[in-house]
Amino acid sequence: MRATRAIIAVLVLATTVTACATREWYAESHVCRAAWTQRIPEVWQQRIVERTRYETVPDGNIRCTSAKDGPTTRTHCTQGERNIAIPYATVETFDLNRAARAPHIDQCIAENCARKYGNAACEIG
C-alpha cells in the first residue's frame, strides 16, 4: 500500500514537472526513455479509430437587413448556418507497450533528478 502511494506521488509529480521542465529534466528524460525502451520495447500496431469533424452547413434561415440610402433602399441578406458533426474512420498507429513503459520512465526521471539535484524536478538552486 505504501509503495503504491509512493508510485502515485511520483507519477503526479512527474506529470506536474513536465509542464515546466528544465533542460536537466529533459536530459534525464532522454536517458530514462532510452533505458526503458530497451527493457520494454516499442510494439507498433495500427487500428481504425472513429473521429469527428465539424462542418458548417446552411440551416435554412435567411437574415435580411434593409437600409435606406436616399431614394434607394439597400437590402443585405445572409444565409443562416449551423455546425454538424460528421463521423469518419481513420488509421492510427500506436505503441502497445507505451502505457506499461510510461510509469517506469516517470519514476526513473524523478529518482535520477532527486539523486543528482536533490529534487524530482531537476531544478538547480
C-alpha positions, 0 to 999 in steps of 0.5 A: 500500500505504501509503495503504491502511494509512493508510485502515485506521488511520483507519477503526479509529480512527474506529470506536474514537472513536465509542464515546466521542465528544465533542460536537466529534466529533459536530459534525464528524460532522454536517458530514462526513455532510452533505458526503458525502451530497451527493457520494454520495447516499442510494439507498433500496431495500427487500428481504425479509430472513429473521429469527428469533424465539424462542418458548417452547413446552411440551416435554412434561415435567411437574415435580411437587413434593409437600409435606406440610402436616399431614394434607394433602399439597400437590402443585405441578406445572409444565409443562416448556418449551423455546425454538424458533426460528421463521423469518419474512420481513420488509421492510427498507429500506436505503441502497445507497450507505451502505457506499461513503459510510461510509469517506469520512465516517470519514476526513473526521471524523478529518482535520477533528478532527486539523486543528482539535484536533490529534487524530482524536478531537476531544478538547480538552486 
